[in-house]
Amino acid sequence: MANISVLHEEGSRFTVNVRGHALTIDQPIKDGGTDLGPTPSELFGASLAGCVAYFAERFLERHQIDAEGLAVEASYAYAQEPPSRVSSIEIKVGLPEAFPAAKLEAFTRVIDRCTVHNSLKQPPAVDIAVVPRAVAA
């Protein structure tokens, strides 16, 4: 299993450690944070968009298509009813200018199967346990 640790810094700000990389997560000022980083929900959408972008780039590389101009945008909405959650995500993939129309169907199949998207389609089991501090460190 891959390991990620999240350490409280101050207020609503945390440091997420992943494979030697540190990310700051926070909340907007209007929600009581200091806005020094994205929210966990924003990272959730960014994770999907980043995964789609990676799979898109790999497709382009395999087919020797210049990736110049490849862009992925994500937008998301929260559910209006409980429980609190992201209810929808829209991903838009901007193709490079040199992209051949004949490869569009295959490209779409590949990006639709990125790891994060597959994980949303077949959600993983999530177990949350509260443990004494000495165990969680």
Sequence and secondary structure as in RCSB ss.txt:
>XXXX:A:sequence
MANISVLHEEGSRFTVNVRGHALTIDQPIKDGGTDLGPTPSELFGASLAGCVAYFAERFLERHQIDAEGLAVEAS
YAYAQEPPSRVSSIEIKVGLPEAFPAAKLEAFTRVIDRCTVHNSLKQPPAVDIAVVPRAVAA
>XXXX:A:secstr
   EEEEEEETTEEEEEETTEEEEE   GGGTS  SS  HHHHHHHHHHHHHHHHHHHHHHHTT   TT EEEEE
EEE SSSS  EEEEEEEEE  TT  GGGHHHHHHHHHT HHHHHHHS          HHHH 
